[in-house]
């Protein structure tokens, strides 16, 4: 996946979020946690609950439906073996946020 524009940095509060849509139609959650920008799949892989309804802290996100908790940096399920979330590389240029596939090594996010 090539890099694409997701939104304006000004749309994020200090610990805020917004949603964006990938070119293939997938919903992505763009958020700031501990001053770092992250982009992950919007829905929990367990039962599809929106992850923005959960809690974010210390580079982790917890689904509000069943408390499945994921590492924002690795996507690994921390208390839910066999579950993980998709992550995207986030870059910021001149106040604009761009996303690309997490396995795209060209970006240094």
C-alpha atoms as an extended CHARMM CRD file, in Angstrom:
* protein
*
       109  EXT
         1         1  UNK       CA              0.0000000000        0.0000000000        0.0000000000  PROA      1               0.0000000000
         2         2  UNK       CA              1.3490000000        3.4040000000       -0.9190000000  PROA      2               0.0000000000
         3         3  UNK       CA              1.3080000000        6.2710000000        1.5210000000  PROA      3               0.0000000000
         4         4  UNK       CA             -1.9480000000        8.2160000000        1.5930000000  PROA      4               0.0000000000
         5         5  UNK       CA             -3.2900000000       11.3220000000        3.3220000000  PROA      5               0.0000000000
         6         6  UNK       CA             -5.3640000000       10.4570000000        6.4150000000  PROA      6               0.0000000000
         7         7  UNK       CA             -6.0360000000       13.8330000000        8.0180000000  PROA      7               0.0000000000
         8         8  UNK       CA             -4.6890000000       16.9760000000        9.5990000000  PROA      8               0.0000000000
         9         9  UNK       CA             -2.5260000000       16.8490000000       12.7190000000  PROA      9               0.0000000000
        10        10  UNK       CA             -4.6440000000       19.7020000000       14.0820000000  PROA      10              0.0000000000
        11        11  UNK       CA             -7.6030000000       17.2600000000       14.2100000000  PROA      11              0.0000000000
        12        12  UNK       CA             -5.8990000000       15.4110000000       17.0800000000  PROA      12              0.0000000000
        13        13  UNK       CA             -6.0400000000       16.7060000000       20.6030000000  PROA      13              0.0000000000
        14        14  UNK       CA             -3.1550000000       15.8530000000       22.9520000000  PROA      14              0.0000000000
        15        15  UNK       CA             -4.5480000000       12.3460000000       23.5620000000  PROA      15              0.0000000000
        16        16  UNK       CA             -7.2040000000       12.3750000000       20.8380000000  PROA      16              0.0000000000
        17        17  UNK       CA             -8.2010000000       10.3170000000       17.8260000000  PROA      17              0.0000000000
        18        18  UNK       CA             -9.9980000000       10.4080000000       14.4990000000  PROA      18              0.0000000000
        19        19  UNK       CA            -11.0420000000        7.7670000000       11.9980000000  PROA      19              0.0000000000
        20        20  UNK       CA             -9.9100000000        7.5040000000        8.3940000000  PROA      20              0.0000000000
        21        21  UNK       CA            -10.7690000000        5.1850000000        5.5300000000  PROA      21              0.0000000000
        22        22  UNK       CA             -8.1340000000        3.2540000000        3.5520000000  PROA      22              0.0000000000
        23        23  UNK       CA             -8.3820000000        3.1380000000       -0.2340000000  PROA      23              0.0000000000
        24        24  UNK       CA             -9.6450000000       -0.4680000000        0.0990000000  PROA      24              0.0000000000
        25        25  UNK       CA            -12.4930000000        0.7150000000        2.3700000000  PROA      25              0.0000000000
        26        26  UNK       CA            -11.0850000000       -0.4470000000        5.7300000000  PROA      26              0.0000000000
        27        27  UNK       CA            -11.6220000000        1.8770000000        8.6670000000  PROA      27              0.0000000000
        28        28  UNK       CA             -8.5230000000        3.0060000000       10.5540000000  PROA      28              0.0000000000
        29        29  UNK       CA             -8.2360000000        4.6130000000       13.9620000000  PROA      29              0.0000000000
        30        30  UNK       CA             -5.5670000000        7.3470000000       14.0950000000  PROA      30              0.0000000000
        31        31  UNK       CA             -4.6560000000        8.3200000000       17.6390000000  PROA      31              0.0000000000
        32        32  UNK       CA             -2.0870000000        9.9760000000       19.8170000000  PROA      32              0.0000000000
        33        33  UNK       CA             -0.9080000000        8.2160000000       22.9850000000  PROA      33              0.0000000000
        34        34  UNK       CA              1.9850000000        9.3960000000       25.1620000000  PROA      34              0.0000000000
        35        35  UNK       CA              2.8060000000       11.9540000000       22.4490000000  PROA      35              0.0000000000
        36        36  UNK       CA              3.2000000000        9.2930000000       19.7250000000  PROA      36              0.0000000000
        37        37  UNK       CA              0.9670000000        8.9640000000       16.6430000000  PROA      37              0.0000000000
        38        38  UNK       CA             -0.4620000000        5.5020000000       15.9260000000  PROA      38              0.0000000000
        39        39  UNK       CA             -2.7920000000        4.0880000000       13.2940000000  PROA      39              0.0000000000
        40        40  UNK       CA             -4.5460000000        0.7590000000       13.8130000000  PROA      40              0.0000000000
        41        41  UNK       CA             -7.5790000000       -1.0890000000       12.5360000000  PROA      41              0.0000000000
        42        42  UNK       CA            -10.6860000000        0.5540000000       13.9420000000  PROA      42              0.0000000000
        43        43  UNK       CA            -12.5740000000       -2.5770000000       14.9860000000  PROA      43              0.0000000000
        44        44  UNK       CA            -11.5720000000       -5.1590000000       17.5980000000  PROA      44              0.0000000000
        45        45  UNK       CA            -10.7100000000       -8.4700000000       15.8990000000  PROA      45              0.0000000000
        46        46  UNK       CA            -12.7250000000      -10.3750000000       18.5180000000  PROA      46              0.0000000000
        47        47  UNK       CA            -16.2840000000       -9.1970000000       17.8360000000  PROA      47              0.0000000000
        48        48  UNK       CA            -15.8480000000       -5.9910000000       15.8620000000  PROA      48              0.0000000000
        49        49  UNK       CA            -16.4510000000       -3.4240000000       18.6090000000  PROA      49              0.0000000000
        50        50  UNK       CA            -15.1000000000        0.0630000000       17.8050000000  PROA      50              0.0000000000
        51        51  UNK       CA            -11.7540000000        0.3880000000       19.6000000000  PROA      51              0.0000000000
        52        52  UNK       CA            -12.1830000000        4.1460000000       20.0950000000  PROA      52              0.0000000000
        53        53  UNK       CA            -14.8930000000        3.3160000000       22.6630000000  PROA      53              0.0000000000
        54        54  UNK       CA            -12.2550000000        1.6520000000       24.8700000000  PROA      54              0.0000000000
        55        55  UNK       CA             -9.3250000000        2.9830000000       26.8760000000  PROA      55              0.0000000000
        56        56  UNK       CA             -5.8810000000        4.0800000000       25.7170000000  PROA      56              0.0000000000
        57        57  UNK       CA             -2.8820000000        4.3580000000       28.0300000000  PROA      57              0.0000000000
        58        58  UNK       CA              0.8450000000        3.5970000000       28.1340000000  PROA      58              0.0000000000
        59        59  UNK       CA              1.0110000000        2.5210000000       24.4410000000  PROA      59              0.0000000000
        60        60  UNK       CA             -1.9030000000        0.1040000000       24.8590000000  PROA      60              0.0000000000
        61        61  UNK       CA             -5.5560000000        0.0890000000       23.8350000000  PROA      61              0.0000000000
        62        62  UNK       CA             -8.3130000000       -1.8930000000       25.5400000000  PROA      62              0.0000000000
        63        63  UNK       CA            -11.5370000000       -2.7500000000       23.7790000000  PROA      63              0.0000000000
        64        64  UNK       CA            -14.5430000000       -1.4390000000       25.6990000000  PROA      64              0.0000000000
        65        65  UNK       CA            -16.6390000000       -4.5250000000       24.9820000000  PROA      65              0.0000000000
        66        66  UNK       CA            -14.6390000000       -7.4310000000       26.4550000000  PROA      66              0.0000000000
        67        67  UNK       CA            -11.4150000000       -5.7250000000       27.6790000000  PROA      67              0.0000000000
        68        68  UNK       CA             -9.1780000000       -7.3410000000       25.0460000000  PROA      68              0.0000000000
        69        69  UNK       CA             -5.9620000000       -5.3180000000       25.2780000000  PROA      69              0.0000000000
        70        70  UNK       CA             -3.4870000000       -4.6800000000       22.4570000000  PROA      70              0.0000000000
        71        71  UNK       CA              0.0280000000       -3.2290000000       22.2440000000  PROA      71              0.0000000000
        72        72  UNK       CA             -0.1370000000       -0.1620000000       19.9660000000  PROA      72              0.0000000000
        73        73  UNK       CA              3.4630000000       -0.6230000000       18.8100000000  PROA      73              0.0000000000
        74        74  UNK       CA              3.3630000000       -4.3230000000       17.9030000000  PROA      74              0.0000000000
        75        75  UNK       CA             -0.3650000000       -5.0050000000       17.4690000000  PROA      75              0.0000000000
        76        76  UNK       CA             -0.0020000000       -8.0300000000       19.7580000000  PROA      76              0.0000000000
        77        77  UNK       CA             -2.9270000000       -9.0970000000       21.9120000000  PROA      77              0.0000000000
        78        78  UNK       CA             -1.6950000000       -8.8050000000       25.4910000000  PROA      78              0.0000000000
        79        79  UNK       CA             -4.4420000000      -10.7020000000       27.2990000000  PROA      79              0.0000000000
        80        80  UNK       CA             -6.0500000000      -12.4350000000       24.3370000000  PROA      80              0.0000000000
        81        81  UNK       CA             -3.8140000000      -15.1090000000       22.7500000000  PROA      81              0.0000000000
        82        82  UNK       CA             -4.4200000000      -15.5380000000       19.0420000000  PROA      82              0.0000000000
        83        83  UNK       CA             -5.7260000000      -12.0060000000       18.5110000000  PROA      83              0.0000000000
        84        84  UNK       CA             -3.8120000000       -9.0330000000       17.1340000000  PROA      84              0.0000000000
        85        85  UNK       CA             -4.6000000000       -5.7380000000       15.4480000000  PROA      85              0.0000000000
        86        86  UNK       CA             -3.3570000000       -4.3920000000       12.1330000000  PROA      86              0.0000000000
        87        87  UNK       CA             -1.0400000000       -1.4110000000       12.4110000000  PROA      87              0.0000000000
        88        88  UNK       CA             -0.0580000000        1.2450000000        9.8910000000  PROA      88              0.0000000000
        89        89  UNK       CA              3.0270000000        3.4220000000        9.6390000000  PROA      89              0.0000000000
        90        90  UNK       CA              2.2240000000        7.0340000000       10.4800000000  PROA      90              0.0000000000
        91        91  UNK       CA              4.2400000000        9.9470000000        9.1380000000  PROA      91              0.0000000000
        92        92  UNK       CA              3.5890000000       13.6290000000        9.6300000000  PROA      92              0.0000000000
        93        93  UNK       CA              4.6650000000       16.2840000000        7.1320000000  PROA      93              0.0000000000
        94        94  UNK       CA              3.7660000000       19.9570000000        7.4210000000  PROA      94              0.0000000000
        95        95  UNK       CA              0.8250000000       19.2390000000        9.7160000000  PROA      95              0.0000000000
        96        96  UNK       CA             -0.5910000000       16.4730000000        7.5110000000  PROA      96              0.0000000000
        97        97  UNK       CA             -0.8160000000       12.8040000000        8.5800000000  PROA      97              0.0000000000
        98        98  UNK       CA             -0.0120000000       10.0620000000        6.0830000000  PROA      98              0.0000000000
        99        99  UNK       CA             -0.4350000000        6.2890000000        6.4960000000  PROA      99              0.0000000000
       100       100  UNK       CA              1.1610000000        3.3110000000        4.8250000000  PROA      100             0.0000000000
       101       101  UNK       CA              1.3030000000       -0.4420000000        5.4740000000  PROA      101             0.0000000000
       102       102  UNK       CA              3.2140000000       -1.4060000000        8.6310000000  PROA      102             0.0000000000
       103       103  UNK       CA              5.5070000000       -3.6460000000        6.6030000000  PROA      103             0.0000000000
       104       104  UNK       CA              6.4840000000       -0.7360000000        4.3230000000  PROA      104             0.0000000000
       105       105  UNK       CA             10.1100000000       -0.1970000000        5.4160000000  PROA      105             0.0000000000
       106       106  UNK       CA             10.5700000000        3.0300000000        3.4480000000  PROA      106             0.0000000000
       107       107  UNK       CA              9.0690000000        5.0960000000        6.2560000000  PROA      107             0.0000000000
       108       108  UNK       CA             10.7770000000        5.7830000000        9.5350000000  PROA      108             0.0000000000
       109       109  UNK       CA              7.7870000000        6.3020000000       11.8270000000  PROA      109             0.0000000000
